Amino acid sequence: MSKHYAVIGHPIGHTMSPYIHQRLFALAGVDADYRAMDIAPADLECAFHQTLSGLDGYNITIPHKQRIIPLLDELDSKAEMYGSVNTVRNQGGKAKGFTTDPDGFIKAVEAAGIELDGRIMILGCGGVARTMAYEIALRGKPFEFAVRRESVGKAGLICLEITRKIPDAQVSFGLMDQIIGTVDVLINATPVGMYPDCDAQPIHNCAVGRCGSVFDAIYNPYETALVKRAKANGAKAEGGMSMLVWQAVVAHEHWDGSVYDKADIDRLCADAAAQMAGR
């Protein structure tokens, strides 16, 4: 029996989700369809009861990641901790919410051969940075945020939030334009370098040259200027397409327990990048 899935958001735009998830269903041999649904915030509750409840599962993007929570029957512990849901599984008449971004980040970093160890620095302190920060803190690793001057107050608040929820977390922050010394793992969680401003970098070349490895959450372009510069320096570097695909993999683990081969996921990342470039 065919299963039915979707991604919801507003506006939904040119999402890569249908392409990625259809490929994952095919790899797992699961008979399922997947579509994009544009649902305005005012229509979410009605759609939840009338349309979404009839699906086997669905993904959620902006602006519904928090709005969906009061409608759900159950939350996974990680979704509850983050206060955000991007995946829902409908099973036995109940809707359970998950967040797959944290595990997607970790799987992407591991697949790239980047060890979260030594001096770890996260550029930015927005939602993506927060997700990455929690995962690093939960693993007992010290890290620091590097932010612009106008974001110092926000960085202080997120450091306080993390240490309240994870008392033994070792987190600090500093200014992005005052990075000194070597950095073992640099993580870009800012939008700097995203299409169409592909030549931009969040930090200067001299600072990139002191990084042992780089992970950039941006997936369009497939290789940002930051990733290209890091690779030219001989550092390990990975872009955000792998995180986008691996978080989708985690959604399938929740939906049907599918298991995937790393080589297949690497190929899917490259194919998804080609698909995106062809639009």
HUCORQUI-V75741 format. One record per pair of residues at least 4 apart in sequence whose C-alpha atoms are under 7 Angstrom apart, sorted by the first residue. I is the first residue (numbers start at 1). J is the second residue. If there is no record, write none. Layout:
i->[I:I]
j->[J:J]
//
This chain:
i->[2:2:3:3:3:3:4:4:4:4:4:5:5:5:5:5:5:5:6:6:6:6:6:6:7:7:7:7:7:7:7:8:8:8:8:8:8:8:8:9:9:9:9:9:9:9:9:10:10:10:10:10:11:12:12:16:17:18:18:18:18:19:20:20:20:21:21:22:22:22:23:24:25:25:25:25:26:28:39:39:40:43:44:45:46:47:47:48:48:49:53:55:56:56:57:57:57:57:58:58:58:59:59:59:60:60:60:60:61:61:64:65:65:65:66:66:66:68:69:72:72:72:73:73:73:74:74:74:75:75:75:75:75:76:76:76:77:78:78:79:79:79:79:79:79:84:85:85:85:86:86:86:87:87:87:87:87:88:88:88:88:89:89:89:89:90:90:90:91:100:100:100:100:101:101:102:102:102:102:103:103:104:104:104:104:104:105:105:105:106:107:107:108:108:108:108:109:109:110:110:112:114:116:117:118:119:119:119:119:120:120:120:120:120:120:121:121:121:121:121:121:121:121:122:122:122:122:122:122:122:122:123:123:123:123:123:123:123:124:124:124:124:124:124:125:125:125:125:125:126:127:128:128:129:129:130:131:132:133:134:134:135:136:136:137:137:137:140:142:142:142:143:143:143:144:144:144:145:145:145:146:146:146:146:147:147:147:147:147:148:148:148:149:151:152:153:154:155:155:156:157:158:159:159:159:160:161:162:163:163:163:175:176:177:179:182:182:183:183:183:184:184:184:185:185:185:185:186:186:186:186:187:187:187:188:188:188:189:189:191:192:192:192:193:193:193:193:193:193:193:194:194:194:194:195:195:198:198:198:199:200:201:201:203:203:204:205:206:208:209:209:212:212:213:213:213:214:214:214:214:214:215:215:215:216:216:216:216:217:217:218:218:219:219:219:222:222:222:223:223:223:224:225:226:227:227:227:227:228:229:230:230:230:231:231:231:240:241:241:242:242:243:244:245:245:246:247:248:249:250:251:252:252:252:253:253:253:261:262:263:264:265:266:267:268:269:270:271:272:273:274:275]
j->[31:32:31:32:33:56:32:33:34:55:56:33:34:35:55:56:57:58:34:35:36:37:58:59:17:35:36:37:58:59:60:12:36:37:38:39:59:60:61:37:38:39:60:61:62:63:64:38:39:40:62:63:38:37:38:20:21:22:34:35:36:23:24:245:272:25:248:26:33:34:27:28:29:30:31:32:30:258:43:44:44:47:48:49:50:51:52:52:53:53:90:90:89:90:88:89:90:255:87:88:89:86:87:88:64:65:86:87:65:86:68:84:85:86:83:84:85:72:85:95:96:97:94:95:96:95:96:97:79:80:96:97:98:80:97:98:81:82:99:83:84:85:97:98:99:99:97:98:99:98:99:100:97:98:99:100:251:95:96:97:98:95:96:97:255:94:95:96:95:104:247:250:251:105:247:106:131:132:135:107:247:108:243:246:247:250:109:132:243:110:111:246:112:242:243:246:113:114:114:115:238:213:185:141:184:143:183:184:185:143:144:183:184:185:186:143:144:145:146:183:185:186:187:129:144:145:146:186:187:188:189:145:146:147:187:188:189:190:129:145:146:147:189:190:129:130:145:147:155:130:131:132:189:133:189:134:135:136:137:138:162:139:140:141:141:142:169:169:169:170:171:170:171:172:171:172:173:172:173:174:173:174:175:176:151:152:174:175:176:152:175:176:175:155:156:157:158:159:173:160:161:162:163:171:172:164:165:166:167:168:169:179:203:203:207:210:211:210:211:212:211:212:213:211:212:213:214:211:213:214:215:214:215:216:215:216:217:216:217:218:200:201:202:197:198:199:200:201:224:225:198:218:220:221:220:221:221:224:225:225:225:225:226:207:208:208:209:210:230:230:233:235:236:235:236:237:227:230:236:237:238:237:238:239:227:238:239:240:239:240:239:240:239:240:241:239:241:273:227:228:239:228:229:230:231:237:238:239:232:233:234:235:237:235:236:237:244:245:269:246:269:247:248:249:269:250:251:252:253:254:255:256:257:258:257:258:259:265:266:267:268:269:270:271:272:273:274:275:276:277:278:279]
//
